[in-house]
Amino acid sequence: MATSTSSRATPFNPLDHSHRRWNPLKREWVLCSPHRTKRPWQGAVEPPQLASLPAYDPKCYLCPGNERAGGALTANYDGTFVFENDFAALLPDEVAPPPAAHDDAAVASLFRTENARGKCYLQDKALSAPSDAACTDALRRRSQAWSLSYIPSTPQTMLDAQRAYALEHKPVEGVPTLTNGLASLLLTYASHELSLHHKSPSTSRVTHVGAHFVALVPYWAAWPFEILVVPHRRHVRSLAELDDEERRDLAETMVRVARRYDNLFECSFAYSMGVYQAPTHVASPSSSSSAAADTSDLGAFAQLHLGFYPPLLRSATVKKYLVGFELFAETQRDITPEQAAQRLRDKSDERHYKVDLVVAHEQEGEGEGSTKRVVEEGK
């Protein structure tokens, strides 16, 4: 929408003036309100988290050998344990299609229903020693893998956006393309972010550059310290397409993201991390580089990427909530993505905060036994 601007208007400053940023993946606007960060903050400042919690809790249904809700027994595992969710959001049962809600199509369109089938698998890793993310802690890293009979709304929007970008834009010179030779939304975006980072590292949104993956606070980030991890050298449709070197680089990148998170507020930093990739139930794109590839195959346009969505805002306990304007209007954030990236870059991604804390405690004579244990956990 065109707007008229007075000749006396104040020059735009993204650090002072409210503005909206377009998320081309989710096709939605994000309101950025940097002026709100100038409000006085009188909240509490929490001391660093250093306590260790037990590795085993007899009341935790995911701990090795314990009974889960419903009577199922968790295996006595000592590595990674994968099992089907006892209370998943979807059921695998095949049922008849729901009947039409009304004979009149205009009315029936307001009450649409379709079947949804699926399974959810949980993955947990046994802990061999006390930890700051033990079984009694909600921050302990666990993962879910879903198998669905449909593509959920958000991934569908993102796949559609990547296909639309490829069909609407020509490839940028020097930027990797999709396998079919068309432009990639995320490869083009990552390439531009890396270019900006090389020109001015101190003002970029990039937090880590690996041989194959880049981690950055996206221009359109909704969460205060949101991170996008994406391959920047070639088109990768899914995790299954990664070679050994790329898998190692992805693992290293994820570790560095998590370490900076913990170091930011000196706590076990809560976040949800999701993997976006090509749907597995559609035909794989041809190995041909022809731009005449089947445009109905969403997998031909999908670029693997990971999203980290952390709720923490100012400290280990002050969180961002979706309320008011965000519930009834659109997503809003205060700190700019550039400011968030700078704060993350200011924290080490090689050394965990606990290492320095326990060294200080040891110097104060608080005992070497507990110090050694926590140092090992903080590495």
Contacts in CASP RR format, 6 or more apart in sequence:
PFRMAT RR
TARGET T0000
AUTHOR 0000-0000-0000
METHOD contacts of the structure
MODEL  1
MATSTSSRATPFNPLDHSHRRWNPLKREWVLCSPHRTKRPWQGAVEPPQL
ASLPAYDPKCYLCPGNERAGGALTANYDGTFVFENDFAALLPDEVAPPPA
AHDDAAVASLFRTENARGKCYLQDKALSAPSDAACTDALRRRSQAWSLSY
IPSTPQTMLDAQRAYALEHKPVEGVPTLTNGLASLLLTYASHELSLHHKS
PSTSRVTHVGAHFVALVPYWAAWPFEILVVPHRRHVRSLAELDDEERRDL
AETMVRVARRYDNLFECSFAYSMGVYQAPTHVASPSSSSSAAADTSDLGA
FAQLHLGFYPPLLRSATVKKYLVGFELFAETQRDITPEQAAQRLRDKSDE
RHYKVDLVVAHEQEGEGEGSTKRVVEEGK
10 17 0 8 1.000
12 19 0 8 1.000
14 32 0 8 1.000
14 34 0 8 1.000
14 336 0 8 1.000
14 338 0 8 1.000
15 34 0 8 1.000
15 336 0 8 1.000
15 339 0 8 1.000
16 34 0 8 1.000
16 35 0 8 1.000
17 34 0 8 1.000
17 35 0 8 1.000
18 31 0 8 1.000
18 32 0 8 1.000
18 33 0 8 1.000
18 34 0 8 1.000
18 35 0 8 1.000
19 31 0 8 1.000
19 32 0 8 1.000
20 29 0 8 1.000
20 30 0 8 1.000
20 31 0 8 1.000
20 32 0 8 1.000
20 330 0 8 1.000
21 29 0 8 1.000
21 30 0 8 1.000
21 32 0 8 1.000
21 219 0 8 1.000
21 220 0 8 1.000
22 28 0 8 1.000
22 29 0 8 1.000
22 30 0 8 1.000
22 220 0 8 1.000
23 29 0 8 1.000
23 30 0 8 1.000
23 218 0 8 1.000
23 220 0 8 1.000
23 222 0 8 1.000
24 161 0 8 1.000
24 165 0 8 1.000
24 185 0 8 1.000
24 189 0 8 1.000
24 220 0 8 1.000
25 157 0 8 1.000
25 158 0 8 1.000
25 161 0 8 1.000
25 162 0 8 1.000
25 185 0 8 1.000
25 186 0 8 1.000
25 220 0 8 1.000
26 154 0 8 1.000
26 157 0 8 1.000
26 158 0 8 1.000
26 161 0 8 1.000
26 220 0 8 1.000
27 157 0 8 1.000
27 161 0 8 1.000
28 330 0 8 1.000
28 331 0 8 1.000
29 330 0 8 1.000
29 331 0 8 1.000
30 220 0 8 1.000
30 221 0 8 1.000
30 222 0 8 1.000
30 330 0 8 1.000
30 331 0 8 1.000
30 332 0 8 1.000
30 333 0 8 1.000
31 325 0 8 1.000
31 329 0 8 1.000
31 330 0 8 1.000
31 331 0 8 1.000
31 332 0 8 1.000
31 333 0 8 1.000
32 332 0 8 1.000
32 333 0 8 1.000
32 334 0 8 1.000
32 336 0 8 1.000
33 332 0 8 1.000
33 333 0 8 1.000
33 334 0 8 1.000
34 334 0 8 1.000
34 335 0 8 1.000
34 336 0 8 1.000
34 339 0 8 1.000
36 334 0 8 1.000
37 334 0 8 1.000
37 335 0 8 1.000
37 339 0 8 1.000
41 314 0 8 1.000
43 314 0 8 1.000
43 315 0 8 1.000
43 318 0 8 1.000
44 315 0 8 1.000
44 317 0 8 1.000
45 315 0 8 1.000
46 265 0 8 1.000
46 267 0 8 1.000
46 315 0 8 1.000
46 316 0 8 1.000
46 317 0 8 1.000
48 266 0 8 1.000
48 267 0 8 1.000
48 353 0 8 1.000
48 354 0 8 1.000
48 357 0 8 1.000
49 132 0 8 1.000
49 266 0 8 1.000
49 267 0 8 1.000
49 268 0 8 1.000
49 316 0 8 1.000
50 132 0 8 1.000
50 354 0 8 1.000
50 357 0 8 1.000
50 358 0 8 1.000
50 361 0 8 1.000
50 374 0 8 1.000
51 132 0 8 1.000
52 130 0 8 1.000
52 131 0 8 1.000
52 132 0 8 1.000
52 134 0 8 1.000
52 370 0 8 1.000
52 373 0 8 1.000
52 374 0 8 1.000
52 377 0 8 1.000
53 130 0 8 1.000
53 131 0 8 1.000
53 132 0 8 1.000
53 133 0 8 1.000
53 134 0 8 1.000
53 135 0 8 1.000
53 136 0 8 1.000
53 137 0 8 1.000
54 130 0 8 1.000
54 134 0 8 1.000
54 135 0 8 1.000
54 136 0 8 1.000
55 127 0 8 1.000
55 128 0 8 1.000
55 129 0 8 1.000
55 130 0 8 1.000
55 131 0 8 1.000
55 134 0 8 1.000
55 135 0 8 1.000
56 63 0 8 1.000
56 64 0 8 1.000
56 127 0 8 1.000
56 135 0 8 1.000
57 63 0 8 1.000
57 134 0 8 1.000
57 135 0 8 1.000
57 136 0 8 1.000
58 66 0 8 1.000
59 66 0 8 1.000
60 66 0 8 1.000
60 135 0 8 1.000
60 136 0 8 1.000
61 67 0 8 1.000
61 68 0 8 1.000
61 69 0 8 1.000
61 74 0 8 1.000
62 68 0 8 1.000
62 74 0 8 1.000
62 81 0 8 1.000
62 122 0 8 1.000
62 124 0 8 1.000
62 135 0 8 1.000
62 142 0 8 1.000
63 74 0 8 1.000
63 135 0 8 1.000
64 74 0 8 1.000
64 75 0 8 1.000
64 76 0 8 1.000
64 77 0 8 1.000
64 78 0 8 1.000
64 81 0 8 1.000
64 126 0 8 1.000
65 73 0 8 1.000
65 74 0 8 1.000
65 75 0 8 1.000
65 76 0 8 1.000
66 73 0 8 1.000
66 74 0 8 1.000
67 73 0 8 1.000
67 74 0 8 1.000
68 74 0 8 1.000
68 86 0 8 1.000
69 86 0 8 1.000
69 87 0 8 1.000
70 86 0 8 1.000
72 86 0 8 1.000
74 81 0 8 1.000
74 83 0 8 1.000
75 81 0 8 1.000
75 83 0 8 1.000
77 126 0 8 1.000
78 126 0 8 1.000
78 128 0 8 1.000
79 125 0 8 1.000
79 126 0 8 1.000
80 123 0 8 1.000
80 124 0 8 1.000
80 125 0 8 1.000
80 126 0 8 1.000
81 123 0 8 1.000
81 124 0 8 1.000
81 125 0 8 1.000
81 126 0 8 1.000
82 121 0 8 1.000
82 122 0 8 1.000
82 123 0 8 1.000
83 121 0 8 1.000
83 122 0 8 1.000
84 119 0 8 1.000
84 120 0 8 1.000
84 121 0 8 1.000
84 122 0 8 1.000
85 119 0 8 1.000
85 120 0 8 1.000
85 121 0 8 1.000
85 122 0 8 1.000
85 144 0 8 1.000
88 118 0 8 1.000
88 119 0 8 1.000
88 120 0 8 1.000
89 120 0 8 1.000
90 116 0 8 1.000
90 117 0 8 1.000
90 118 0 8 1.000
90 119 0 8 1.000
90 120 0 8 1.000
90 146 0 8 1.000
90 148 0 8 1.000
91 117 0 8 1.000
91 118 0 8 1.000
92 117 0 8 1.000
92 118 0 8 1.000
92 119 0 8 1.000
93 117 0 8 1.000
94 117 0 8 1.000
95 115 0 8 1.000
97 114 0 8 1.000
97 115 0 8 1.000
98 113 0 8 1.000
98 114 0 8 1.000
98 115 0 8 1.000
100 108 0 8 1.000
101 107 0 8 1.000
101 108 0 8 1.000
101 110 0 8 1.000
101 111 0 8 1.000
101 112 0 8 1.000
101 113 0 8 1.000
102 108 0 8 1.000
102 111 0 8 1.000
114 150 0 8 1.000
115 149 0 8 1.000
116 148 0 8 1.000
116 149 0 8 1.000
116 150 0 8 1.000
117 148 0 8 1.000
117 149 0 8 1.000
118 146 0 8 1.000
118 147 0 8 1.000
118 148 0 8 1.000
118 149 0 8 1.000
119 146 0 8 1.000
119 147 0 8 1.000
120 144 0 8 1.000
120 145 0 8 1.000
120 146 0 8 1.000
120 147 0 8 1.000
121 144 0 8 1.000
121 145 0 8 1.000
121 146 0 8 1.000
121 147 0 8 1.000
122 142 0 8 1.000
122 143 0 8 1.000
122 144 0 8 1.000
123 142 0 8 1.000
123 143 0 8 1.000
123 144 0 8 1.000
123 145 0 8 1.000
124 142 0 8 1.000
125 141 0 8 1.000
127 134 0 8 1.000
127 135 0 8 1.000
129 373 0 8 1.000
129 376 0 8 1.000
129 377 0 8 1.000
130 373 0 8 1.000
130 377 0 8 1.000
131 140 0 8 1.000
131 377 0 8 1.000
132 139 0 8 1.000
132 268 0 8 1.000
132 354 0 8 1.000
132 377 0 8 1.000
133 139 0 8 1.000
133 140 0 8 1.000
133 141 0 8 1.000
133 268 0 8 1.000
134 140 0 8 1.000
137 268 0 8 1.000
138 270 0 8 1.000
139 268 0 8 1.000
139 269 0 8 1.000
139 270 0 8 1.000
151 159 0 8 1.000
151 279 0 8 1.000
151 298 0 8 1.000
155 276 0 8 1.000
155 279 0 8 1.000
158 276 0 8 1.000
159 279 0 8 1.000
159 298 0 8 1.000
159 299 0 8 1.000
159 301 0 8 1.000
159 302 0 8 1.000
160 298 0 8 1.000
161 185 0 8 1.000
162 184 0 8 1.000
162 185 0 8 1.000
162 186 0 8 1.000
162 298 0 8 1.000
162 301 0 8 1.000
162 302 0 8 1.000
162 303 0 8 1.000
163 295 0 8 1.000
163 298 0 8 1.000
163 300 0 8 1.000
163 301 0 8 1.000
165 183 0 8 1.000
165 184 0 8 1.000
165 185 0 8 1.000
165 188 0 8 1.000
165 301 0 8 1.000
166 178 0 8 1.000
166 182 0 8 1.000
166 183 0 8 1.000
166 184 0 8 1.000
166 185 0 8 1.000
166 301 0 8 1.000
167 182 0 8 1.000
167 295 0 8 1.000
169 183 0 8 1.000
169 188 0 8 1.000
170 183 0 8 1.000
171 177 0 8 1.000
171 181 0 8 1.000
171 182 0 8 1.000
171 183 0 8 1.000
171 188 0 8 1.000
172 183 0 8 1.000
172 188 0 8 1.000
172 191 0 8 1.000
174 191 0 8 1.000
175 183 0 8 1.000
175 184 0 8 1.000
175 187 0 8 1.000
175 188 0 8 1.000
175 191 0 8 1.000
176 184 0 8 1.000
176 187 0 8 1.000
176 191 0 8 1.000
176 232 0 8 1.000
176 233 0 8 1.000
176 234 0 8 1.000
176 235 0 8 1.000
177 183 0 8 1.000
177 184 0 8 1.000
177 187 0 8 1.000
177 235 0 8 1.000
178 184 0 8 1.000
178 187 0 8 1.000
178 235 0 8 1.000
178 300 0 8 1.000
178 301 0 8 1.000
178 303 0 8 1.000
179 235 0 8 1.000
179 285 0 8 1.000
179 287 0 8 1.000
179 289 0 8 1.000
179 293 0 8 1.000
179 300 0 8 1.000
180 285 0 8 1.000
180 286 0 8 1.000
180 288 0 8 1.000
180 289 0 8 1.000
180 290 0 8 1.000
180 291 0 8 1.000
180 292 0 8 1.000
180 293 0 8 1.000
180 300 0 8 1.000
181 289 0 8 1.000
181 290 0 8 1.000
181 291 0 8 1.000
182 291 0 8 1.000
182 293 0 8 1.000
182 301 0 8 1.000
184 235 0 8 1.000
184 301 0 8 1.000
184 303 0 8 1.000
185 303 0 8 1.000
186 230 0 8 1.000
186 303 0 8 1.000
186 305 0 8 1.000
187 231 0 8 1.000
187 232 0 8 1.000
187 234 0 8 1.000
187 235 0 8 1.000
187 303 0 8 1.000
189 230 0 8 1.000
190 214 0 8 1.000
190 216 0 8 1.000
190 230 0 8 1.000
190 231 0 8 1.000
190 232 0 8 1.000
191 232 0 8 1.000
193 204 0 8 1.000
193 205 0 8 1.000
193 206 0 8 1.000
193 214 0 8 1.000
193 216 0 8 1.000
193 219 0 8 1.000
194 206 0 8 1.000
194 209 0 8 1.000
194 214 0 8 1.000
194 232 0 8 1.000
196 203 0 8 1.000
196 204 0 8 1.000
196 205 0 8 1.000
196 206 0 8 1.000
197 204 0 8 1.000
197 205 0 8 1.000
197 206 0 8 1.000
197 209 0 8 1.000
202 342 0 8 1.000
203 338 0 8 1.000
203 342 0 8 1.000
204 216 0 8 1.000
204 338 0 8 1.000
204 341 0 8 1.000
205 216 0 8 1.000
205 217 0 8 1.000
205 218 0 8 1.000
205 219 0 8 1.000
205 337 0 8 1.000
205 338 0 8 1.000
205 341 0 8 1.000
206 214 0 8 1.000
206 215 0 8 1.000
206 216 0 8 1.000
206 341 0 8 1.000
207 215 0 8 1.000
207 216 0 8 1.000
207 217 0 8 1.000
207 227 0 8 1.000
207 256 0 8 1.000
207 257 0 8 1.000
207 260 0 8 1.000
207 341 0 8 1.000
207 344 0 8 1.000
207 345 0 8 1.000
207 349 0 8 1.000
208 214 0 8 1.000
208 215 0 8 1.000
208 253 0 8 1.000
208 256 0 8 1.000
208 257 0 8 1.000
208 260 0 8 1.000
208 349 0 8 1.000
209 215 0 8 1.000
210 249 0 8 1.000
210 252 0 8 1.000
210 253 0 8 1.000
211 233 0 8 1.000
211 245 0 8 1.000
211 249 0 8 1.000
212 231 0 8 1.000
212 232 0 8 1.000
212 233 0 8 1.000
212 245 0 8 1.000
212 246 0 8 1.000
212 249 0 8 1.000
212 250 0 8 1.000
213 229 0 8 1.000
213 230 0 8 1.000
213 231 0 8 1.000
213 232 0 8 1.000
213 246 0 8 1.000
213 249 0 8 1.000
213 250 0 8 1.000
213 253 0 8 1.000
214 229 0 8 1.000
214 230 0 8 1.000
214 232 0 8 1.000
214 253 0 8 1.000
215 227 0 8 1.000
215 228 0 8 1.000
215 229 0 8 1.000
215 253 0 8 1.000
215 256 0 8 1.000
215 257 0 8 1.000
216 227 0 8 1.000
216 228 0 8 1.000
216 341 0 8 1.000
217 225 0 8 1.000
217 226 0 8 1.000
217 227 0 8 1.000
217 228 0 8 1.000
217 337 0 8 1.000
217 338 0 8 1.000
217 340 0 8 1.000
217 341 0 8 1.000
217 344 0 8 1.000
218 226 0 8 1.000
218 228 0 8 1.000
218 337 0 8 1.000
219 337 0 8 1.000
220 337 0 8 1.000
221 228 0 8 1.000
221 333 0 8 1.000
221 337 0 8 1.000
221 340 0 8 1.000
222 309 0 8 1.000
222 331 0 8 1.000
222 333 0 8 1.000
223 309 0 8 1.000
223 310 0 8 1.000
223 311 0 8 1.000
223 320 0 8 1.000
223 333 0 8 1.000
224 310 0 8 1.000
224 312 0 8 1.000
224 313 0 8 1.000
224 320 0 8 1.000
224 333 0 8 1.000
224 334 0 8 1.000
224 335 0 8 1.000
224 340 0 8 1.000
225 261 0 8 1.000
225 264 0 8 1.000
225 310 0 8 1.000
225 312 0 8 1.000
225 340 0 8 1.000
225 343 0 8 1.000
225 344 0 8 1.000
226 307 0 8 1.000
226 308 0 8 1.000
226 309 0 8 1.000
226 310 0 8 1.000
226 337 0 8 1.000
226 340 0 8 1.000
227 257 0 8 1.000
227 307 0 8 1.000
227 308 0 8 1.000
227 344 0 8 1.000
228 305 0 8 1.000
228 306 0 8 1.000
228 307 0 8 1.000
228 308 0 8 1.000
229 250 0 8 1.000
229 253 0 8 1.000
229 254 0 8 1.000
229 257 0 8 1.000
229 305 0 8 1.000
229 306 0 8 1.000
229 307 0 8 1.000
229 308 0 8 1.000
230 303 0 8 1.000
230 304 0 8 1.000
230 305 0 8 1.000
230 306 0 8 1.000
231 246 0 8 1.000
231 303 0 8 1.000
231 304 0 8 1.000
231 305 0 8 1.000
235 303 0 8 1.000
236 242 0 8 1.000
236 246 0 8 1.000
236 303 0 8 1.000
236 304 0 8 1.000
237 277 0 8 1.000
237 278 0 8 1.000
237 284 0 8 1.000
237 285 0 8 1.000
237 299 0 8 1.000
237 302 0 8 1.000
237 303 0 8 1.000
237 304 0 8 1.000
238 277 0 8 1.000
238 278 0 8 1.000
238 280 0 8 1.000
238 302 0 8 1.000
238 304 0 8 1.000
239 275 0 8 1.000
239 277 0 8 1.000
239 304 0 8 1.000
241 304 0 8 1.000
242 250 0 8 1.000
242 304 0 8 1.000
254 273 0 8 1.000
254 306 0 8 1.000
256 349 0 8 1.000
256 350 0 8 1.000
257 308 0 8 1.000
257 349 0 8 1.000
258 269 0 8 1.000
259 348 0 8 1.000
259 349 0 8 1.000
259 350 0 8 1.000
259 351 0 8 1.000
259 352 0 8 1.000
260 344 0 8 1.000
260 345 0 8 1.000
260 347 0 8 1.000
260 348 0 8 1.000
260 349 0 8 1.000
261 269 0 8 1.000
261 271 0 8 1.000
261 308 0 8 1.000
261 310 0 8 1.000
261 344 0 8 1.000
262 268 0 8 1.000
262 269 0 8 1.000
262 352 0 8 1.000
262 353 0 8 1.000
263 347 0 8 1.000
263 348 0 8 1.000
263 349 0 8 1.000
263 352 0 8 1.000
263 353 0 8 1.000
264 312 0 8 1.000
264 343 0 8 1.000
264 344 0 8 1.000
264 347 0 8 1.000
265 312 0 8 1.000
265 315 0 8 1.000
265 316 0 8 1.000
266 316 0 8 1.000
266 353 0 8 1.000
266 357 0 8 1.000
267 316 0 8 1.000
269 310 0 8 1.000
269 312 0 8 1.000
270 310 0 8 1.000
270 311 0 8 1.000
270 312 0 8 1.000
271 308 0 8 1.000
271 309 0 8 1.000
271 310 0 8 1.000
271 311 0 8 1.000
272 308 0 8 1.000
272 309 0 8 1.000
272 310 0 8 1.000
273 306 0 8 1.000
273 307 0 8 1.000
273 308 0 8 1.000
273 309 0 8 1.000
274 306 0 8 1.000
274 307 0 8 1.000
274 308 0 8 1.000
275 304 0 8 1.000
275 305 0 8 1.000
275 306 0 8 1.000
275 307 0 8 1.000
276 302 0 8 1.000
276 304 0 8 1.000
276 305 0 8 1.000
276 306 0 8 1.000
276 307 0 8 1.000
277 302 0 8 1.000
277 304 0 8 1.000
278 284 0 8 1.000
278 298 0 8 1.000
278 299 0 8 1.000
278 302 0 8 1.000
278 304 0 8 1.000
279 298 0 8 1.000
279 299 0 8 1.000
279 302 0 8 1.000
282 297 0 8 1.000
282 298 0 8 1.000
282 299 0 8 1.000
283 294 0 8 1.000
283 297 0 8 1.000
284 297 0 8 1.000
284 299 0 8 1.000
285 293 0 8 1.000
285 294 0 8 1.000
285 297 0 8 1.000
285 299 0 8 1.000
285 300 0 8 1.000
286 293 0 8 1.000
286 294 0 8 1.000
293 300 0 8 1.000
294 300 0 8 1.000
311 319 0 8 1.000
311 320 0 8 1.000
311 321 0 8 1.000
312 318 0 8 1.000
312 319 0 8 1.000
312 320 0 8 1.000
313 319 0 8 1.000
313 320 0 8 1.000
320 333 0 8 1.000
322 331 0 8 1.000
325 332 0 8 1.000
326 332 0 8 1.000
335 343 0 8 1.000
352 378 0 8 1.000
352 379 0 8 1.000
354 374 0 8 1.000
354 375 0 8 1.000
354 377 0 8 1.000
354 378 0 8 1.000
355 375 0 8 1.000
355 378 0 8 1.000
355 379 0 8 1.000
357 374 0 8 1.000
358 370 0 8 1.000
358 371 0 8 1.000
358 374 0 8 1.000
358 375 0 8 1.000
359 371 0 8 1.000
359 375 0 8 1.000
361 367 0 8 1.000
361 371 0 8 1.000
362 368 0 8 1.000
362 371 0 8 1.000
END
